Amino acid sequence: MNNGAISKPVKKRIVILGGGFGGVYAALHLEKLLACAPEVEICLVSRDNFFLFTPMLHEIAASDLEITNIVNPLRKLLRRVKVFVGEVEWIDLPNKRVVISHGHHKYDNHSDRLEYDHLVLALGSVTNFFNLPGFAELALAMKSLPDAIQLRARIIRCLEEANSECSLGGRQSLLTFVVAGGGFAGVETVAALNDFVREALQFYPNLFERMLRVVLVHPGAVILPELGENLGHYAQKVLAQRGVEIRLNTRVTNMIENEVYLKDNPPIPSNTVIWTAGTVPNPLLSSMPCEKASRWRLPVVLKRHFPSRPSGCLPPLAAGQASRGFSASTSRASSRGGYGAQFT
Ligand SMILES: Cc1cc2nc3c(=O)[nH]c(=O)nc-3n(C[C@H](O)[C@H](O)[C@H](O)COP(=O)(O)OP(=O)(O)OC[C@H]3O[C@@H](n4cnc5c(N)ncnc54)[C@H](O)[C@@H]3O)c2cc1C
C-alpha cells in the first residue's frame, strides 16, 4: 500500500466529501460563487463517479426506469470542480487532511492524503439495522444503486421460483414481500414493488393475484409522518386499494430465512424483507474529535460550522446529516425547514 500525498497547491483548497445531494449542490453553488476566484481550488471526493438521484431509486428496483435515467456523471455536472473518486478512510481534522483509498484490484489499491483549507462534510448516512437479529444478513437495504439492482433481481428470482411446480410448499414465503419502514423510501418502494409484481403475474402461468402479499410495516399510527396525517391517511387508502397490507403501530423484531417476526403480531412468512426503517450518520463522523449530538450527529450553528473544533483549525462546513435534519437541498429537507449548506 502506497501512502501518497496530493500536494497542496499555493491555492486555497476547499474539499467536499460526498457526491450526493449535499456535496453536489455545495459544489455547484461554490462553482458559481467562486467563478472569478482562480486562487481557490474546489475538490469533490466521492465513492462513485456519478450523482445518484435517490428519490427515483425504487423505479430501478421495479424496472420502471433504466439505470442511466437516475445517474449523472459528476465530471459532466461539475466543470470547474476537481473530482476525486475514492473511499474516504479518515478525516484528520487537526492536520487538515483526509485520507482516501482508491484503486480496484488488491494490488493497485493505495491511499492518498488530500490537504484542505476548508472542508465540507456531505457523506450522508448509512443503513442501520439496530442489531435486530437476522436483518444484517438477510434483509435488503434500499439506499444505493446496487441495493436497487439486487432487489429487482430478488423479486424476479422469487417469481420464477414460485412459478415452478416443485415450489408449492415455499410459495407463500416466495410471494410475500415485506417492507419495514413507512417513511418516503419505504412507501415509494412498497408502491413500486407492488405494481411491478402484480403486472408481472400475467407472464407466470402458475401464479395468481390471490397468492401475492405485499406488506408495509410501520411503527407509527400513520405512514409518511413528514407529510402530516391527512396525506398519510390518503397514501394509506391508495396503497390499500392497490392491494398493499399496512401494519401500523408495530415493528419488525427479527427474521430468519423465510419468516419475519413483528412485535405483538403474528409472524409473516416471507423470503424478501426490505429495510427502510433506519439510518445513522456516516460512521466517519463519529471518529471526528468534535462535539456530537444524539446518534453521532454533528451539531451545527446557523453558518453551518461546528460550535466546537480543535484549536488552530478553520471551521469545517457541515452539509448533509446534521443534528437539526439539514440533509440536502431536496424537497424533503425543505419540508422539514432545512436548506442547503451555506458558506462564508
Ligand atoms: C429510496 C429512497 C427514496 C428517497 N426519496 C426521497 C424523496 O422523495 N424526497 C426527498 O427529499 N428525499 C428522498 N430520499 C432521501 C434523500 O435521498 C436523502 O435525503 C439525500 O440523499 C441526502 O443527501 P446527502 O448528500 O446527505 O447524502 P447522500 O445523497 O447519501 O450522499 C452521500 C454521498 O457520500 C458518498 N460517500 C459516503 N461515504 C463515503 C466514503 N467513505 N468515501 C467516499 N464517498 C462516500 C456516497 O457515495 C454519496 O455519494 C430518499 C432516499 C432513498 C434511499
The ligand as an ORCA input file, in Angstrom:
! r2SCAN-3c Opt
* xyz 0 1
  C     -35.201      5.036     -1.801
  C     -35.087      6.483     -1.340
  C     -36.065      7.394     -1.693
  C     -35.958      8.726     -1.284
  N     -36.926      9.600     -1.680
  C     -36.810     10.909     -1.338
  C     -37.763     11.878     -1.790
  O     -38.717     11.545     -2.496
  N     -37.583     13.171     -1.425
  C     -36.525     13.558     -0.671
  O     -36.389     14.746     -0.393
  N     -35.615     12.661     -0.223
  C     -35.714     11.361     -0.551
  N     -34.781     10.474     -0.109
  C     -33.719     10.926      0.795
  C     -32.587     11.565      0.061
  O     -32.013     10.630     -0.809
  C     -31.537     11.993      1.106
  O     -32.133     12.934      1.971
  C     -30.337     12.603      0.440
  O     -29.749     11.684     -0.435
  C     -29.321     13.029      1.493
  O     -28.271     13.667      0.815
  P     -26.787     13.591      1.341
  O     -25.938     14.368      0.379
  O     -26.760     13.961      2.774
  O     -26.386     12.059      1.282
  P     -26.254     11.118      0.020
  O     -27.105     11.568     -1.100
  O     -26.416      9.716      0.543
  O     -24.740     11.329     -0.417
  C     -23.645     10.848      0.306
  C     -22.504     10.681     -0.678
  O     -21.318     10.393      0.020
  C     -20.656      9.278     -0.579
  N     -19.894      8.605      0.463
  C     -20.355      8.134      1.637
  N     -19.340      7.613      2.363
  C     -18.219      7.768      1.621
  C     -16.853      7.441      1.816
  N     -16.424      6.868      2.943
  N     -15.984      7.748      0.840
  C     -16.396      8.344     -0.304
  N     -17.667      8.690     -0.536
  C     -18.571      8.399      0.405
  C     -21.793      8.425     -1.130
  O     -21.333      7.544     -2.124
  C     -22.706      9.528     -1.670
  O     -22.299      9.944     -2.937
  C     -34.864      9.129     -0.489
  C     -33.879      8.203     -0.124
  C     -33.984      6.895     -0.542
  C     -32.896      5.922     -0.144
*
